[in-house]
């Protein structure tokens, strides 16, 4: 399989060494991608690592918030649930989120990674809702076997590093999409992860859907921002609302050294083996 992007080229040598080590122990990870929520499985086997991808913007916001010291996120299915959960915490949590890309009345923060500065979120618990990522995450397992994490362009390297350090039988990449439909930017994000897997874990087996996502990424990699603005309807909506910096931030590969973990009703950094 050809190595085409700069990030892949920098990882080839390290990936070859990893391949030799994994091959010696008979490890072969299967990588699958579900391109929209309509393709999500009804059940998840214990040995799978589930990855929810919502590039614009929940994956990116979780990564930035946790990297800047937030205690964690409590994802909620809608604004009403978020208000109820925050009330139960007696005002100790920060209300944050959006619906259809618009801010919510009475919420302190939107779903913009630019807003999750260290000054605003360090040490804070964030009750959060969004159009796509938060309600979908609520439908996924929040334990150890199987394990669910959140990833995007910003932390694809962190995810693959975890897979190298703690091999899994199956890596399942779930694209959040937009209101149940396929979203170009999430397929692109899945493709970025597949590209990194191919570079660093050459023994991995890709499904046809994983090859499709990888091809989308290879096609866009030379000019990510123009490709997303041209091909993603959600990106164009955000751009029209003055959120170009959010899009640019979401496309900064390997800019966040954190892997958000969906565990027991909260999203927290996955810093140790659970």
HELIX and SHEET records of a PDB file:
HELIX    1   1 UNK A    6  UNK A   24  1                                  19    
HELIX    2   2 UNK A   37  UNK A   39  5                                   3    
HELIX    3   3 UNK A   58  UNK A   67  1                                  10    
HELIX    4   4 UNK A   79  UNK A   88  1                                  10    
HELIX    5   5 UNK A  113  UNK A  115  5                                   3    
HELIX    6   6 UNK A  118  UNK A  121  1                                   4    
HELIX    7   7 UNK A  133  UNK A  138  1                                   6    
HELIX    8   8 UNK A  156  UNK A  165  1                                  10    
HELIX    9   9 UNK A  184  UNK A  200  1                                  17    
HELIX   10  10 UNK A  208  UNK A  220  1                                  13    
HELIX   11  11 UNK A  221  UNK A  223  5                                   3    
HELIX   12  12 UNK A  224  UNK A  231  1                                   8    
HELIX   13  13 UNK A  233  UNK A  240  1                                   8    
HELIX   14  14 UNK A  244  UNK A  250  1                                   7    
SHEET    1   A 7 UNK A 205  UNK A 206  0                                        
SHEET    2   A 7 UNK A  30  UNK A  34  1                                        
SHEET    3   A 7 UNK A 170  UNK A 175  1                                        
SHEET    4   A 7 UNK A  48  UNK A  53  1                                        
SHEET    5   A 7 UNK A 147  UNK A 151  1                                        
SHEET    6   A 7 UNK A 260  UNK A 263 -1                                        
SHEET    7   A 7 UNK A 266  UNK A 269 -1                                        
SHEET    1   B 4 UNK A  72  UNK A  76  0                                        
SHEET    2   B 4 UNK A 125  UNK A 129  1                                        
SHEET    3   B 4 UNK A  94  UNK A  99  1                                        
SHEET    4   B 4 UNK A 102  UNK A 103 -1                                        
END                                                                             
